[in-house]
């Protein structure tokens, strides 16, 4: 499948519409896994070039009048997955992995809250990864991880059967509960096997390129 909006490369920087806002472009930062909007900043040519070269989000601070790399003092950097221009070339979308809270208040996002809908599955995977490091005697997740893929696969199978039974014996709320159990155990299996939702979505996109 051909990407309709491929990632920006250094060769495309000069072609952007820099003249519209006196050499600055708004840059929205989106969590690369959940799609959550994390922050909005501004980039000039040098900030964008630094971002593409270093792999970490760099902005132009209008208050300080200089470039600043996100997390340069706090350590809460934004590791960039890709940068995309919009249809007019006058705005940027930065897809990134947040290394700590993005907002100076300590919140994950400058816009508050946490991801909703399908994007919350990325947060679920983070929770599973954190709990996998806990004491198995105190954490069901850690205990499953310690018991290995075969045990986790058994639980995925059991939850799949329960969801199938719910489809013919329970209402939509009951089905949602069983689906939640299945997705949780699937997230544990993904953690144990070392793959994530982004890889699953990539397979689905290849299969359904519409």
Backbone as JSON, one array per atom type, in Angstrom:
{
  "sequence": "XXXXXXXXXXXXXXXXXXXXXXXXXXXXXXXXXXXXXXXXXXXXXXXXXXXXXXXXXXXXXXXXXXXXXXXXXXXXXXXXXXXXXXXXXXXXXXXXXXXXXXXXXXXXXXXXXXXXXXXXXXXXXXXXXXXXXXXXXXXXXXXXXXXXXXXXXXXXXXXXXXXXXXXXXXXXXXXXXXXXXXXXXXXXXXXXXXXXXXXXXXXXXXXXXX",
  "N": [[0.84, -1.19, 0.0], [0.58, 2.19, -0.85], [1.69, 4.97, 0.89], [-0.35, 7.68, 1.48], [0.34, 10.06, 2.62], [3.32, 10.45, 3.02], [6.14, 10.19, 5.34], [7.88, 13.19, 6.23], [10.95, 14.27, 4.83], [14.4, 15.45, 5.06], [14.88, 16.62, 2.56], [12.49, 17.72, 1.83], [11.97, 19.94, 3.36], [12.42, 22.68, 2.63], [10.38, 23.13, 0.84], [8.06, 23.6, 2.21], [5.37, 25.74, 3.42], [6.64, 28.24, 4.53], [6.4, 30.99, 4.55], [3.87, 31.84, 5.38], [3.47, 32.25, 8.13], [5.5, 33.91, 9.07], [7.88, 32.39, 8.99], [7.4, 30.31, 10.77], [5.86, 27.19, 11.63], [2.93, 25.62, 12.87], [3.09, 22.78, 14.99], [1.67, 19.88, 15.7], [1.76, 17.43, 18.18], [1.46, 14.01, 18.33], [0.7, 11.03, 20.05], [2.41, 8.21, 19.05], [1.42, 5.65, 19.24], [-1.17, 5.56, 20.53], [-2.53, 7.65, 19.34], [-3.23, 9.87, 20.74], [-3.5, 13.36, 21.33], [-0.79, 15.25, 22.24], [0.62, 17.71, 22.57], [1.02, 21.12, 21.39], [3.25, 22.85, 19.42], [5.69, 25.1, 17.93], [7.6, 25.22, 14.95], [10.56, 26.33, 13.32], [12.61, 26.45, 10.34], [15.13, 25.54, 11.25], [14.49, 24.21, 13.64], [12.87, 22.13, 12.71], [14.7, 20.81, 11.07], [16.55, 20.0, 13.02], [14.94, 18.28, 14.47], [14.4, 16.23, 12.6], [16.98, 15.33, 12.16], [18.0, 14.56, 14.69], [16.06, 12.9, 15.78], [14.52, 13.52, 17.91], [11.96, 15.6, 19.22], [12.16, 18.98, 18.47], [11.66, 22.41, 19.03], [10.76, 25.84, 18.18], [11.02, 28.29, 20.52], [8.86, 30.82, 21.16], [8.73, 32.58, 23.26], [11.28, 32.48, 24.44], [12.83, 32.94, 22.29], [14.49, 31.16, 20.89], [15.77, 27.92, 19.81], [14.46, 24.95, 21.32], [14.82, 21.78, 22.71], [12.38, 19.45, 23.41], [12.11, 18.42, 26.7], [14.68, 19.05, 27.46], [15.47, 20.01, 29.91], [13.83, 18.7, 31.77], [13.99, 16.05, 31.04], [11.94, 14.69, 29.91], [11.52, 13.66, 27.09], [10.51, 13.69, 23.58], [10.44, 11.14, 21.52], [10.78, 10.85, 18.15], [8.68, 9.35, 15.78], [7.75, 9.86, 13.19], [7.35, 12.62, 10.91], [4.88, 14.63, 9.46], [3.57, 16.62, 6.83], [0.75, 18.85, 6.36], [-2.04, 19.1, 4.03], [-1.69, 21.58, 2.82], [0.87, 22.25, 3.33], [1.46, 23.91, 5.45], [1.38, 23.25, 8.12], [2.33, 20.91, 10.67], [2.43, 17.46, 11.59], [3.56, 15.65, 14.2], [4.48, 12.51, 14.98], [5.07, 10.72, 17.84], [6.91, 9.06, 20.49], [6.34, 9.35, 23.83], [8.62, 10.07, 26.33], [8.03, 10.0, 29.24], [5.97, 12.39, 31.11], [4.3, 14.77, 29.01], [3.31, 17.37, 29.38], [4.13, 20.38, 31.22], [2.92, 20.41, 33.65], [3.0, 17.9, 34.6], [1.19, 16.16, 33.55], [0.17, 13.66, 31.16], [-0.62, 14.7, 28.7], [-0.82, 17.96, 27.24], [-3.37, 18.72, 26.86], [-4.88, 17.5, 28.71], [-6.55, 14.77, 30.5], [-6.87, 11.36, 29.29], [-6.21, 8.94, 26.66], [-9.08, 7.92, 24.72], [-11.47, 5.44, 23.56], [-10.36, 3.25, 20.87], [-7.67, 4.06, 21.01], [-6.97, 3.83, 23.67], [-6.02, 1.32, 24.07], [-3.29, 1.31, 23.65], [-2.43, 2.56, 25.97], [-3.23, 0.6, 27.77], [-1.4, -1.41, 27.11], [0.94, -0.22, 28.03], [0.42, -0.2, 30.77], [0.32, -2.96, 31.26], [2.98, -3.61, 30.61], [4.35, -2.28, 32.65], [3.34, -3.56, 34.93], [4.28, -6.07, 34.5], [6.79, -6.08, 35.52], [6.47, -6.29, 38.21], [6.17, -7.94, 41.46], [5.46, -11.31, 41.1], [3.92, -12.55, 43.05], [2.22, -10.61, 43.86], [1.01, -9.5, 41.68], [-1.26, -10.23, 39.18], [-0.82, -9.95, 36.45], [2.02, -9.99, 36.27], [2.41, -12.57, 37.22], [1.21, -14.13, 35.23], [2.92, -13.52, 33.07], [5.29, -14.62, 34.07], [4.62, -17.3, 34.07], [4.66, -17.94, 31.44], [4.38, -18.09, 27.74], [2.7, -20.26, 26.94], [0.83, -20.65, 29.0], [-0.36, -18.13, 29.0], [-1.44, -18.16, 26.43], [-3.33, -20.16, 26.78], [-5.14, -18.82, 28.47], [-5.97, -16.77, 26.74], [-7.32, -18.3, 24.87], [-9.37, -19.35, 26.48], [-10.74, -17.01, 27.21], [-11.54, -16.16, 24.7], [-13.38, -18.16, 24.01], [-15.28, -17.66, 26.01], [-16.17, -15.15, 25.23], [-17.32, -15.81, 22.78], [-19.42, -17.45, 23.63], [-20.83, -15.56, 25.1], [-21.77, -14.01, 23.06], [-24.02, -15.32, 22.15], [-25.56, -15.72, 24.37], [-25.68, -13.53, 26.09], [-26.27, -9.97, 26.69], [-25.37, -6.86, 24.96], [-23.77, -5.42, 26.77], [-22.73, -7.43, 28.38], [-21.25, -8.8, 26.47], [-19.35, -6.84, 25.93], [-17.94, -6.83, 28.34], [-16.76, -9.37, 28.33], [-15.25, -9.12, 26.01], [-13.45, -7.18, 26.85], [-12.0, -8.64, 28.78], [-10.78, -10.48, 27.06], [-9.2, -8.78, 25.44], [-7.46, -7.72, 27.34], [-5.99, -10.02, 28.13], [-4.9, -10.62, 25.67], [-3.24, -8.4, 25.37], [-1.38, -9.0, 27.35], [-0.26, -11.31, 26.26], [0.91, -10.19, 23.98], [2.85, -8.57, 25.18], [4.46, -10.55, 26.31], [5.4, -11.84, 24.03], [6.64, -9.86, 22.67], [5.61, -7.9, 20.8], [3.52, -5.24, 19.45], [0.52, -3.12, 19.42], [0.83, -1.42, 17.26], [2.15, -2.94, 15.34], [0.23, -4.87, 14.82], [-1.79, -3.27, 13.74], [-0.44, -2.41, 11.47], [-0.35, -4.76, 9.95], [-3.11, -5.11, 9.5], [-3.62, -2.83, 7.98], [-2.16, -3.39, 5.68], [-3.63, -5.49, 4.73], [-6.11, -4.35, 4.32], [-6.24, -1.93, 2.46], [-7.87, 0.24, 1.78]],
  "CA": [[0.0, 0.0, 0.0], [1.33, 3.43, -0.94], [1.29, 5.94, 1.9], [-0.85, 8.89, 0.84], [1.01, 11.19, 3.22], [4.55, 9.84, 3.52], [6.89, 11.01, 6.29], [8.69, 14.27, 5.7], [12.39, 14.04, 4.84], [15.11, 16.72, 4.97], [14.8, 17.21, 1.23], [11.21, 18.38, 1.65], [11.8, 21.03, 4.32], [12.35, 24.0, 1.99], [9.16, 23.27, 0.05], [6.92, 23.92, 3.07], [4.87, 27.12, 3.3], [7.22, 28.98, 5.65], [6.08, 32.41, 4.5], [2.54, 32.16, 5.88], [3.5, 32.66, 9.54], [6.81, 34.52, 9.35], [8.91, 31.38, 9.19], [7.02, 29.31, 11.77], [4.74, 26.3, 11.34], [2.42, 24.9, 14.04], [3.44, 21.36, 14.97], [0.89, 19.09, 16.66], [2.45, 16.18, 18.54], [0.5, 12.93, 18.56], [1.27, 9.77, 20.52], [2.53, 7.35, 17.89], [0.66, 4.41, 19.44], [-2.58, 5.74, 20.88], [-3.15, 8.72, 18.59], [-3.57, 10.95, 21.67], [-2.86, 14.64, 21.09], [0.03, 15.5, 23.41], [0.96, 19.13, 22.72], [1.16, 21.92, 20.18], [4.39, 23.76, 19.45], [5.99, 25.75, 16.66], [8.93, 24.91, 14.41], [11.09, 27.02, 12.16], [13.4, 25.52, 9.54], [16.19, 24.92, 12.04], [13.89, 23.28, 14.59], [12.45, 20.94, 11.97], [15.91, 20.1, 10.66], [17.09, 19.35, 14.21], [14.04, 17.17, 14.8], [14.61, 15.14, 11.64], [18.35, 14.82, 12.29], [18.25, 13.94, 16.0], [15.04, 11.93, 16.14], [13.79, 14.02, 19.08], [11.22, 16.8, 18.86], [12.77, 20.27, 18.78], [10.73, 23.48, 18.67], [11.22, 27.21, 18.35], [10.31, 28.93, 21.62], [8.58, 32.22, 20.85], [8.99, 33.39, 24.46], [12.72, 32.53, 24.67], [13.48, 33.37, 21.06], [15.54, 30.21, 20.52], [15.36, 26.52, 19.72], [14.52, 24.14, 22.54], [14.43, 20.38, 22.54], [11.45, 19.02, 24.45], [12.74, 17.58, 27.72], [16.08, 19.37, 27.64], [15.73, 20.17, 31.35], [13.06, 17.72, 32.54], [14.28, 14.68, 30.6], [10.73, 14.11, 29.32], [11.7, 13.91, 25.67], [9.58, 13.11, 22.62], [11.19, 10.4, 20.49], [9.95, 11.02, 16.96], [8.49, 8.23, 14.86], [7.67, 10.43, 11.85], [6.8, 13.97, 10.79], [4.08, 14.73, 8.24], [3.0, 17.93, 6.53], [-0.65, 18.78, 5.98], [-2.31, 19.21, 2.6], [-1.25, 22.88, 2.33], [2.27, 22.45, 3.66], [1.63, 24.99, 6.43], [1.23, 22.7, 9.47], [3.05, 19.65, 10.82], [2.0, 16.45, 12.54], [4.71, 14.91, 14.7], [4.11, 11.28, 15.68], [6.2, 10.52, 18.73], [6.8, 8.25, 21.71], [6.64, 10.23, 24.95], [9.47, 9.51, 27.38], [7.59, 10.71, 30.44], [4.86, 13.33, 30.88], [4.57, 15.8, 28.01], [2.95, 18.69, 29.9], [4.94, 20.86, 32.34], [2.19, 20.16, 34.89], [3.16, 16.5, 34.95], [0.18, 15.36, 32.86], [0.63, 13.02, 29.92], [-0.94, 15.57, 27.58], [-1.12, 19.36, 27.56], [-4.81, 18.88, 26.71], [-5.53, 16.83, 29.82], [-7.22, 13.49, 30.3], [-6.13, 10.25, 28.73], [-6.85, 8.53, 25.41], [-10.35, 7.21, 24.77], [-11.72, 4.6, 22.4], [-9.31, 2.28, 20.54], [-6.35, 4.53, 21.42], [-6.68, 3.45, 25.05], [-5.33, 0.03, 24.07], [-1.86, 1.59, 23.81], [-2.23, 2.79, 27.4], [-3.34, -0.72, 28.39], [-0.13, -2.11, 26.92], [1.91, 0.39, 28.94], [0.1, -0.68, 32.11], [0.75, -4.36, 31.3], [4.45, -3.63, 30.64], [4.78, -1.87, 34.0], [2.99, -4.59, 35.92], [5.08, -7.26, 34.23], [8.01, -5.98, 36.33], [6.11, -6.39, 39.62], [6.32, -9.24, 42.12], [4.38, -12.22, 40.68], [3.05, -12.89, 44.18], [1.32, -9.5, 44.1], [0.43, -9.03, 40.43], [-1.75, -11.27, 38.27], [-0.14, -9.77, 35.18], [3.39, -10.5, 36.41], [2.33, -14.02, 37.39], [0.98, -14.7, 33.9], [4.15, -13.38, 32.3], [6.25, -15.58, 34.61], [4.19, -18.66, 33.72], [5.09, -18.18, 30.07], [3.42, -17.95, 26.64], [1.72, -21.34, 26.85], [-0.24, -20.36, 29.96], [-1.08, -16.96, 28.51], [-2.23, -18.6, 25.28], [-4.49, -20.87, 27.32], [-6.09, -17.82, 28.94], [-6.54, -16.11, 25.57], [-8.3, -19.24, 24.31], [-10.53, -19.42, 27.39], [-11.49, -15.76, 27.11], [-12.17, -16.16, 23.39], [-14.57, -19.01, 24.1], [-16.28, -16.97, 26.83], [-16.76, -14.1, 24.4], [-18.18, -16.45, 21.79], [-20.63, -17.87, 24.34], [-21.58, -14.35, 25.45], [-22.42, -13.51, 21.85], [-25.31, -15.98, 21.94], [-26.3, -15.87, 25.62], [-25.7, -12.31, 26.89], [-26.56, -8.74, 25.96], [-24.18, -6.16, 24.47], [-22.91, -5.07, 27.89], [-22.03, -8.66, 28.76], [-20.25, -9.06, 25.43], [-18.27, -5.87, 26.11], [-17.14, -7.28, 29.47], [-15.94, -10.51, 27.89], [-14.27, -8.61, 25.05], [-12.42, -6.51, 27.64], [-11.15, -9.69, 29.34], [-9.98, -11.04, 25.98], [-8.2, -7.81, 25.03], [-6.44, -7.65, 28.39], [-5.1, -11.18, 28.04], [-4.17, -10.46, 24.42], [-2.17, -7.44, 25.64], [-0.36, -9.73, 28.1], [0.43, -12.17, 25.29], [1.74, -9.32, 23.15], [4.01, -8.2, 25.99], [5.32, -11.73, 26.46], [5.98, -12.2, 22.73], [7.43, -8.75, 22.18], [5.07, -7.1, 19.71], [2.55, -4.28, 19.95], [-0.66, -2.8, 18.61], [1.22, -0.78, 16.0], [2.46, -4.0, 14.39], [-1.04, -5.47, 14.44], [-2.45, -2.33, 12.85], [0.29, -2.42, 10.2], [-0.82, -5.93, 9.2], [-4.47, -4.83, 9.05], [-3.57, -1.82, 6.9], [-1.7, -4.06, 4.45], [-4.73, -6.35, 4.25], [-7.27, -3.53, 3.98], [-5.62, -0.66, 2.11], [-8.8, 1.21, 1.25]],
  "C": [[0.87, 1.25, 0.0], [0.79, 4.42, 0.08], [0.87, 7.23, 1.22], [-0.23, 10.15, 1.43], [2.3, 10.68, 3.85], [5.27, 10.76, 4.49], [7.74, 12.05, 5.58], [10.17, 13.9, 5.83], [13.1, 15.4, 4.73], [14.99, 17.4, 3.61], [13.5, 17.98, 1.0], [11.0, 19.6, 2.52], [11.6, 22.37, 3.62], [11.06, 24.22, 1.22], [7.93, 23.61, 0.9], [6.58, 25.41, 3.0], [5.34, 27.98, 4.47], [6.78, 30.44, 5.69], [4.75, 32.79, 5.11], [2.54, 32.72, 7.3], [4.9, 33.13, 9.94], [7.85, 33.47, 9.75], [8.62, 30.33, 10.24], [5.87, 28.45, 11.25], [4.25, 25.68, 12.64], [2.7, 23.42, 13.89], [2.67, 20.65, 16.09], [1.61, 17.77, 16.91], [1.41, 15.15, 18.97], [1.25, 11.7, 19.05], [1.26, 8.77, 19.37], [1.72, 6.07, 18.01], [-0.83, 4.66, 19.63], [-3.29, 6.77, 20.02], [-3.53, 9.91, 19.46], [-2.81, 12.21, 21.3], [-2.11, 15.06, 22.35], [0.33, 16.98, 23.63], [0.95, 19.81, 21.36], [2.33, 22.87, 20.37], [4.57, 24.4, 18.09], [7.41, 25.4, 16.24], [9.28, 25.91, 13.32], [11.94, 26.0, 11.39], [14.44, 24.79, 10.38], [15.63, 23.91, 13.04], [13.46, 21.99, 13.9], [13.66, 20.12, 11.53], [16.52, 19.35, 11.84], [16.25, 18.14, 14.62], [14.31, 15.97, 13.9], [15.99, 14.51, 11.81], [18.54, 14.04, 13.58], [17.27, 12.83, 16.34], [14.28, 12.31, 17.39], [13.19, 15.38, 18.76], [11.91, 18.06, 19.39], [11.86, 21.37, 18.25], [11.43, 24.83, 18.72], [10.36, 27.84, 19.44], [10.11, 30.4, 21.29], [8.86, 33.11, 22.07], [10.49, 33.54, 24.71], [13.48, 33.0, 23.44], [14.61, 32.46, 20.61], [14.95, 28.82, 20.35], [15.39, 25.88, 21.1], [14.04, 22.73, 22.23], [13.54, 19.98, 23.7], [12.16, 18.08, 25.41], [14.18, 17.92, 27.99], [16.44, 19.61, 29.1], [15.03, 19.09, 32.17], [13.44, 16.28, 32.23], [13.09, 14.01, 29.94], [10.7, 14.39, 27.82], [10.57, 13.27, 24.85], [10.39, 12.46, 21.51], [10.31, 10.29, 19.24], [9.9, 9.75, 16.12], [8.45, 8.74, 13.42], [7.09, 11.83, 11.94], [6.08, 14.06, 9.45], [3.62, 16.18, 8.06], [1.53, 17.77, 6.2], [-0.8, 19.06, 4.5], [-1.82, 20.53, 2.0], [0.22, 23.16, 2.62], [2.51, 23.55, 4.68], [1.38, 24.55, 7.87], [1.89, 21.32, 9.49], [2.37, 18.75, 11.84], [3.23, 15.64, 12.92], [4.19, 13.7, 15.47], [5.3, 10.87, 16.53], [5.86, 9.59, 19.88], [7.24, 9.13, 22.88], [7.47, 9.5, 26.0], [9.19, 10.26, 28.68], [6.45, 11.65, 30.11], [5.25, 14.38, 29.85], [4.34, 17.2, 28.57], [3.84, 19.08, 31.09], [4.25, 20.67, 33.68], [2.38, 18.75, 35.4], [2.12, 15.6, 34.32], [0.76, 14.75, 31.59], [0.47, 13.95, 28.73], [-1.2, 16.99, 28.06], [-2.63, 19.63, 27.47], [-5.59, 18.1, 27.76], [-6.11, 15.47, 29.46], [-6.29, 12.41, 29.8], [-6.87, 9.76, 27.49], [-8.15, 7.76, 25.65], [-10.47, 6.32, 23.54], [-10.56, 3.65, 22.15], [-7.92, 2.72, 20.98], [-5.98, 4.14, 22.84], [-5.95, 2.12, 25.12], [-3.82, 0.22, 24.2], [-1.54, 1.85, 25.28], [-2.32, 1.47, 28.17], [-2.02, -1.48, 28.28], [0.95, -1.53, 27.82], [1.7, -0.11, 30.37], [0.58, -2.13, 32.28], [2.27, -4.44, 31.4], [4.98, -3.24, 32.01], [4.52, -2.96, 35.02], [3.76, -5.88, 35.7], [6.36, -7.27, 35.06], [7.73, -6.13, 37.83], [6.38, -7.79, 40.17], [5.17, -10.14, 41.7], [3.44, -12.6, 41.81], [2.0, -11.82, 44.41], [0.59, -9.02, 42.85], [0.02, -10.2, 39.55], [-1.05, -11.18, 36.93], [1.28, -10.34, 35.23], [3.4, -12.02, 36.54], [2.09, -14.71, 36.05], [2.24, -14.66, 33.05], [5.18, -14.41, 32.75], [5.91, -17.0, 34.22], [4.43, -18.98, 32.25], [3.98, -18.13, 29.03], [2.35, -19.03, 26.57], [0.54, -21.1, 27.79], [-1.06, -19.15, 29.51], [-1.96, -17.33, 27.33], [-3.47, -19.36, 25.72], [-5.56, -19.9, 27.77], [-6.74, -17.08, 27.78], [-7.61, -17.01, 24.95], [-9.56, -19.31, 25.16], [-11.39, -18.17, 27.25], [-12.18, -15.64, 25.75], [-13.44, -17.0, 23.36], [-15.67, -18.32, 24.9], [-16.95, -15.84, 26.05], [-17.71, -14.7, 23.37], [-19.5, -16.9, 22.43], [-21.49, -16.65, 24.69], [-22.33, -13.81, 24.25], [-23.79, -14.12, 21.61], [-26.15, -16.09, 23.22], [-26.46, -14.59, 26.42], [-26.0, -11.1, 26.02], [-25.26, -8.05, 25.56], [-23.23, -5.79, 25.59], [-22.1, -6.28, 28.35], [-20.94, -9.01, 27.75], [-19.06, -8.11, 25.59], [-17.36, -6.29, 27.26], [-16.21, -8.43, 29.07], [-14.88, -10.07, 26.88], [-13.13, -7.9, 25.77], [-11.46, -7.54, 28.25], [-10.23, -10.27, 28.26], [-8.87, -10.07, 25.57], [-7.09, -7.66, 26.07], [-5.46, -8.82, 28.25], [-4.32, -11.17, 26.72], [-3.01, -9.48, 24.61], [-1.04, -8.1, 26.43], [0.43, -10.63, 27.17], [1.37, -11.36, 24.41], [2.99, -8.89, 23.9], [4.99, -9.36, 26.1], [6.05, -12.08, 25.16], [6.73, -11.05, 22.08], [6.92, -8.06, 20.94], [3.94, -6.24, 20.25], [1.42, -4.01, 18.98], [-0.28, -2.17, 17.28], [1.55, -1.82, 14.94], [1.19, -4.71, 13.91], [-1.77, -4.57, 13.44], [-1.77, -2.3, 11.49], [-0.14, -3.6, 9.33], [-2.22, -5.69, 8.65], [-4.48, -3.82, 7.91], [-3.1, -2.45, 5.6], [-2.83, -4.9, 3.85], [-5.93, -5.54, 3.76], [-6.8, -2.12, 3.63], [-6.57, 0.43, 1.64], [-8.73, 2.58, 1.89]]
}
